[in-house]
Amino acid sequence: MKSIILILVNVFLLQTIFMAQGDLEINHYCSKAHSANGYFNPKHINRSSDDSYDLKYYRFEWTIDPAIYYISGTVTPYFSVESDGFNQMAFDFSKKLIIDSITYHGQKLTYDQPSAYKLMVKFPAQISNGTIDSISITYHGAPPSGGLGSFTQSTHSGTPILWTLSAPFGSQDWWPCKNGLDDKIDSIDVFITTQNAYKAASNGTFMGEKEVNAAHKVHHWKHRYPIAPYLVAIAVTNYSVFTHNVELSDGSSMPMVNYVYPENLNNATSGTLANVKALQFFDSLFIDYPFKKEKYGHTQFGWGGGMEHQTMSFVTNFDWGLLAHELAHQWFGDLVTCGNWEDVWLNEGFATYLEGLSRERHPQNPNDWFNWKRGKVNSIISNPSGSVKVDNVSSVSRIFNGRLSYNKGSYLLHMLRWKLGDEPFFRGIRNYLNDKSYLFATTPQFTKHLENASGESLSEFFKDWYEGQGYPTYNIKWAQSGNTVKIKIEQTTSHPSVSFFEMPVEIKLSNGSESQFIRLDHSSNGQIFDVDIPFQATQAEFDPYLWLAAKHTITKDNAILSSLEDDALSNIEISPNPFKDILNFVNISNLDFDCTIMDVSGKIVKKGKLWQNKESIDLSHLTNGMYFIKLQENNGKINLMKVIKN
């Protein structure tokens, strides 16, 4: 345990250097990454062990003493047969637990455990395709666990506690399941028998307690929404319980039920009450809270961070950011669950971004939203490589990489919002949620909804920002002549997987009393823009609202006023230079140009059209000196060149 703590401390210190607001996300990440150490099974990365049947319902009956690392009970799955010739079924289940019996219609079944996490149950005869049936598996023992992971016994203030955290692969440690990302259980009932001194928390609606004997009670939770196996959870200790009433956007109300340590009751009460505002915000911004017929709630547990168990997030404390993050998962991760672990950003990137949006709507201090964005950008650019798409799904630490799956995933969404605009961005997300409710989803499915809402192709964006690695560095030069500001944008990328990031860029031009924000569609390296402003700018600021995950330099450079770099413009010959009275233009490009001649103060001295042939312009009326010729194409591209009259 000591070595694990030291590793986590080092991770925390490194992340703190780069992230102003990242502590909560680091804890959340670590809770998931370490929960799977020691029992990761590559065969169960995305797919379950058996697609010949569909899970319909589970009845869980467990006996738990939180002072003892042990579980016993009976699990009864109901299933629909989905194939012909069905005479056996496979579960993911640890061989370290002892199976007492497996029964089917009162008859004991034979079974085999060919590997550490494989249970094969055999039926006496074939069951017809389409049949709904059930078996009961009775077992007991001490489950395996990856450090402080899937099944944990501990204490708080001297009182024992037992809790579970199964993401991403831990369900198989403590109950027989289909452990992939392709079969949600339609509904569950959870019955937990424990001593009278304790309370048991789980998913769904609490149906009450029933006395078993003088010393024990059974606690019943009922959940009637589809649920992924890794989101099933229990916790048992001497909880204090309280409830907030939440008014939802459709006029209905719902309980927020909280199971907390008695010693933390005051902090928990104020923290969860604040979380009501975040729930109401998400409920109005996206679609209705997905489980409003039951509840939302919090259960305090002993690991640093949180876990978004469906309808009942497990949390270590009651800070705004942690609670908002886990709450956001009820839409992104629970209602719609990533269909494979390479797309985990659909869970974690969204939850991280919504935690940020909650700060935008309800800032905890005047700079809360800006500091959140600055922390995420600093984290992303702290390393030149790494993709949002998980490139090694057999590494749990890579799946739950804080910089990539969480922070860069959240900024992928932030940049899409900037690129598309608020209305199509949020409409596309709402359509995605409605389409994939209670199902699994992939990145291409999400992308399609944004494309349909915006009318834009996002192939290049996702190729660069989701599949590609790294980030851009912008080198921006600007200068002003008269009312025209010339801006040149060059870009380098931190990783060779992306040659160029096409993104809108925002520049703020100001002089202390006046300012103007300019949005530039940066589509090619070295692109030059001319913008007109009604004042003389003294400074320019890149991306003032932090829309982009990027580095930059920005400098004022009058030399760009005389640059000529556009390919089309390079086909224009001007002679002689210096000239005396007549200036000759030869335009062999296939384009027409607007031609404006200005003196060094920016005053226009001649204006006209330069056609696709030879033109001679009489400038004998001008005094000797330097002049600038501005040539502008029909597509808006502008460049300037310098000539001398003597």
QUIPE-V629828 format. One record per backbone hydrogen bond with DSSP energy under -1.0 kcal/mol. NH is the residue of the N-H (numbers start at 1). CO is the residue of the C=O. Records with the same first field share a line. If there is no record, write none. Layout:
# QUIPE-V629828
NH = CO ; CO
This chain:
# QUIPE-V629828
5 = 1
6 = 2
7 = 3
8 = 4
9 = 5
10 = 6
11 = 7
12 = 8
13 = 9
14 = 10
15 = 11
16 = 12
17 = 13
19 = 15
26 = 22
27 = 23
28 = 24
29 = 25
30 = 26
31 = 27
32 = 28
33 = 29
34 = 30
39 = 36
44 = 41
45 = 42
54 = 80
56 = 78
57 = 78
58 = 187
59 = 76
60 = 189
61 = 74
62 = 191
63 = 72
64 = 193
68 = 65
70 = 68
71 = 141
72 = 63
73 = 139
74 = 61
75 = 137
76 = 59
78 = 57
79 = 133
80 = 54
81 = 131
82 = 52
89 = 121
91 = 119
92 = 177
94 = 172
95 = 116
97 = 94
98 = 140
100 = 138
101 = 138
103 = 136
104 = 107
107 = 104
109 = 102
112 = 120
118 = 115
119 = 91
120 = 112
121 = 89
122 = 110
123 = 87
127 = 86
130 = 81
131 = 128
133 = 79
135 = 77
136 = 103
137 = 75
138 = 101
139 = 73
140 = 98
141 = 71
147 = 145
149 = 147
152 = 163
154 = 161
156 = 159
159 = 156
161 = 154
162 = 236
163 = 152
164 = 234
165 = 150
170 = 166
173 = 170
174 = 171
175 = 171
177 = 92
181 = 46
185 = 227
188 = 223
189 = 58
190 = 221
191 = 60
192 = 219
193 = 62
194 = 217
196 = 215
198 = 195
199 = 237
201 = 235
205 = 222
207 = 220
210 = 218
212 = 216
213 = 216
217 = 194
218 = 210
219 = 192
220 = 208
221 = 190
222 = 205
223 = 188
227 = 185
231 = 228
232 = 229
235 = 201
236 = 162
237 = 199
239 = 237
240 = 260
242 = 258
244 = 256
246 = 254
248 = 252
251 = 248
254 = 246
256 = 244
257 = 296
258 = 242
259 = 298
260 = 240
264 = 261
265 = 262
268 = 264
269 = 265
270 = 266
271 = 267
272 = 268
273 = 269
274 = 270
275 = 271
277 = 274
279 = 275
280 = 276
281 = 277
282 = 278
283 = 279
284 = 280
285 = 281
286 = 282
292 = 289
294 = 291
296 = 255
298 = 257
299 = 313
300 = 259
301 = 315
307 = 314
309 = 307
312 = 309
313 = 297
314 = 307
315 = 299
316 = 305
323 = 319
324 = 320
325 = 321
326 = 322
327 = 323
328 = 324
329 = 325
330 = 327
331 = 328
332 = 328
333 = 336
334 = 329
335 = 330
336 = 331
337 = 439
339 = 441
343 = 340
344 = 341
346 = 343
347 = 344
348 = 344
350 = 345
351 = 347
352 = 348
353 = 349
354 = 350
355 = 351
356 = 352
357 = 353
358 = 354
360 = 356
361 = 357
362 = 358
368 = 365
371 = 367
372 = 368
373 = 369
374 = 370
375 = 371
376 = 372
377 = 373
378 = 374
379 = 375
380 = 376
381 = 377
382 = 379
389 = 466
390 = 342
395 = 392
399 = 395
400 = 396
401 = 398
405 = 401
406 = 401
407 = 402
408 = 403
409 = 404
410 = 406
411 = 407
412 = 408
413 = 409
414 = 410
415 = 411
416 = 412
417 = 413
418 = 414
419 = 415
420 = 416
421 = 417
425 = 421
426 = 422
427 = 423
428 = 424
429 = 425
430 = 426
431 = 427
432 = 428
433 = 429
434 = 430
435 = 431
436 = 432
438 = 335
439 = 436
441 = 337
446 = 442
447 = 443
448 = 444
449 = 445
450 = 446
451 = 447
452 = 448
453 = 449
454 = 450
455 = 451
462 = 458
463 = 459
464 = 460
465 = 461
466 = 462
467 = 462
468 = 463
470 = 386
473 = 492
474 = 551
475 = 490
476 = 553
477 = 488
478 = 555
479 = 486
481 = 484
484 = 481
485 = 531
486 = 479
487 = 529
488 = 477
489 = 527
490 = 475
492 = 473
494 = 471
498 = 495
503 = 522
505 = 520
507 = 518
508 = 541
509 = 516
510 = 539
511 = 514
516 = 509
518 = 507
520 = 505
522 = 503 ; 520
526 = 489
527 = 524
529 = 487
531 = 485
533 = 483
538 = 510
539 = 510
541 = 508
543 = 506
546 = 543
550 = 548
551 = 472
553 = 474
555 = 476
557 = 478
560 = 557
561 = 558
562 = 559
563 = 560
570 = 566
571 = 568
572 = 569
573 = 586
575 = 584
579 = 644
583 = 617
584 = 575
585 = 615
586 = 573
587 = 613
588 = 571
593 = 610
594 = 632
595 = 608
596 = 630
597 = 606
598 = 628
599 = 603
602 = 599
605 = 597
606 = 597
608 = 595
610 = 593
613 = 611
615 = 585
617 = 583
619 = 581
622 = 619
625 = 645
627 = 643
628 = 598
629 = 641
630 = 596
631 = 639
632 = 594
633 = 637
636 = 633
639 = 631
641 = 629
643 = 627
645 = 625
646 = 579
